[in-house]
Amino acid sequence: MTKVPRFIRRLYDALEANKYDFLKWDQTGRAFIVDYQKLKDTMIFGKTTIATVIKQLNNYGFKLTKRITKHIKIYSHDIFN
């Protein structure tokens, strides 16, 4: 059994919980929306900076697909298709 990295597990759990207005699936379910302005005030990913979250997304192959505003962005991954 493959161990799921902590970052991926936290991301998935947060998306599936559907209780955060700063991190949610988009309408298609193939990408997710993140509001970095609101995310920075939470501890959902532990004591990490926004730059670290972005780096982790990049390291795990997530792609920035759209910038809605300066702080709100949409990410996708090939496994979502």
N, C-alpha and C positions, 0 to 999 in steps of 0.2 A: 504494500500500500504506500502510495506516495504522500509524503507530508506536505500539506499546503502551507506556504509561507504566511507568517503572521499578518503581514500587510494585506495580502490578498484575502485572507479570512476576514479581517476587520472590514475591508471594503465591501466584500460580498454580504456579510452580516448586516452592515449598515444599510446597504441598498435594499436587501430583502425585508428588513424591519419596516421600511416605508414610514418611518416616524420623524425623519429629519427633513426640514425644508431646504437645507443646503446641499443635500446629496440624495439624488433620486434617479430612477430609471427615466429615460425619455419615453415618449409615447409608443415607440416601436419596440422597446425592450432590447434593442441592439446597441444602445449607448447609454451613458449616464451623464447627468448634469451636476456640476459642482459649483457652488458659490464660495469662492475662497475667502471673501470678506467675512462670511458667517462661520466658515469652517475654522478659521484661525482662533476663534474664541471657544472651541471645544477641545476635548481630550480624546476624541474618537480614535486617533492614531497615536495616542500617547503624547509624550512631550517632544513633538516634532514641529519643524517650521513648515511653512507652505512650500518653500524651495525643496525641502526633503520629500514632501508628498509628491510634488511634480517629478522629482528625480526617480522616485520609486515607480510611479506610473510609467515613465519612460523605460526604466530598467525591465519592467515586466511586459513591455510591448504595447502598451496603450498609446493610442494616437489622438492628438488634439484634432478634432474634426470641425469644430466651429467655436468662434468667440462670440458670445451673445453680447457681453459687455466686458469691461476691463477685468471684472472679478468673476463673471459667470462664464463657464466654458463647458463644452461637451466633449467627452472622450469616448472612443470606441476601441474595440479589440477584434482581431480576426476571428477569435473563437465565438464571438457573439453572432456571427453571420450564419 
